[in-house]
Amino acid sequence: MKIIKLISAFLCLSVFLLANEATVEEVKISKRNGTYSFAVRILHEDSGWEHYVDRFEILDMDGNILATRTLWHPHANEQPFTRSLANIKIDSKIQKVYIRAHDSVDEYSALYETLLP
């Protein structure tokens, strides 16, 4: 019985600790005239200026940053939120990219992997 309580307490603590990490939920990509546009939906419990998502990045498979969208304010009352990044030139050899969010406290989210159209 003590083991079950201990495991339950650990799981509750784990959920609490992970609650404030940003999550890239969805990415919609379009291609036009040789450039890409990304609409990125992010979920994060922004609590104000002291803890909010401040950017997201598009990376190639080697981890090189292809583009960055800076977010200039918290989105505490708008969750999840979607922001776009357009006119991104990406080498035609690249078929897959990663998207990650960054917040002012927990830093980087998990990578969201997606194929280019």
Backbone hydrogen bonds, N-H to C=O, Kabsch-Sander energy under -0.5 kcal/mol:
donor,donor_aa,acceptor,acceptor_aa,energy
5,K,1,M,-2.0
6,L,2,K,-2.4
7,I,3,I,-2.8
8,S,4,I,-2.5
9,A,5,K,-2.4
10,F,6,L,-2.3
11,L,7,I,-2.5
12,C,8,S,-2.2
13,L,9,A,-2.3
14,S,10,F,-2.5
15,V,11,L,-2.2
16,F,12,C,-2.0
17,L,13,L,-2.6
18,L,14,S,-1.8
19,A,15,V,-0.9
19,A,16,F,-0.6
21,E,18,L,-1.5
23,T,43,L,-2.3
25,E,23,T,-0.8
25,E,41,R,-2.5
26,E,41,R,-1.2
28,K,39,A,-2.4
30,S,37,S,-2.2
32,R,35,T,-2.8
35,T,32,R,-1.9
36,Y,88,I,-2.6
37,S,30,S,-2.5
38,F,85,L,-3.0
39,A,28,K,-2.7
40,V,38,F,-0.6
40,V,83,R,-2.9
41,R,26,E,-3.0
41,R,39,A,-0.5
42,I,40,V,-0.5
42,I,81,F,-3.0
43,L,23,T,-2.7
46,D,44,H,-2.1
47,S,51,H,-2.4
48,G,51,H,-0.8
51,H,48,G,-1.7
54,D,102,H,-2.0
55,R,102,H,-1.3
56,F,69,R,-1.8
57,E,100,R,-2.7
58,I,67,A,-2.6
59,L,98,Y,-3.1
60,D,64,N,-2.3
63,G,60,D,-1.8
66,L,58,I,-3.3
66,L,64,N,-0.5
67,A,58,I,-1.4
69,R,56,F,-2.7
70,T,68,T,-0.5
71,L,54,D,-2.8
72,W,70,T,-0.5
78,E,75,H,-1.6
81,F,42,I,-2.4
83,R,40,V,-2.1
85,L,38,F,-2.2
88,I,36,Y,-2.5
89,K,87,N,-0.6
90,I,88,I,-0.5
94,I,91,D,-1.8
95,Q,93,K,-0.5
97,V,114,T,-2.7
98,Y,59,L,-2.5
99,I,112,Y,-2.1
100,R,57,E,-1.9
102,H,55,R,-2.5
103,D,107,E,-2.4
104,S,52,Y,-2.3
107,E,103,D,-1.2
109,S,101,A,-2.5
112,Y,99,I,-2.6
113,E,111,L,-0.6
114,T,97,V,-2.5
116,L,95,Q,-2.9
